[in-house]
Amino acid sequence: MPKSVDYSKSMIYKICCKDCNIKKIFIGGTTSIYSRKSKHKKECEDPENERYNDYLNRYIRENGGFKNFNCLVIEHFKDCIDKQDLNNRVYEKQKEHKATLHLNLHEQDADTAGDVDPDNQAPTIYIDKYMLDIFDEAIEKKSMMKPQTKYQKEQHDLLLKFHEKLNTIFKINNVI
């Protein structure tokens, strides 16, 4: 029987590099920062882990490894009711802190990917071909699951919109 989760212990955390010149951050939510940090570390350092090649983990390894990153609680969310409530709060914090090291895609990402830089008139691509493959997998998995909530539907629609825009950008630039 699954153990029940006490969402009144929820907290929002961020993973950021100790080197202040490395700006990208990850924002997540948990009810146990110690076990969550341990899980992130294992995902990052164990090549056998299925999440080893996720964008966050590759970024961490490329910037000094997990020992060069902090995992900091930025908010205790004691009024949290359930997992959906926690996910909604994480989403708000990701937008507020302009977090970019997660796979949840938000409207600002989908609307700005491929924007033209006025200085060089070239599309700005924030992601590589490997990430496009990850989006293909995510869309395939999400297509098999019917979104249950308004939040999940919004996330699914944004994922599809972002993926379509990326495909167009990569085709224009002969990346795929």
QUIFENQUI-V16868 format. One line per field, one symbol per residue. burial: 1 if it has 16 or more other C-alpha atoms within 10 Angstrom, else 0. Layout:
# QUIFENQUI-V16868
burial = ???
This chain:
# QUIFENQUI-V16868
burial = 00000010011111111000000111111110100110011111100000111111101110101100101010011001001001101110110000111000110011001100000000100000001100100010010000000001001111111110110011000000
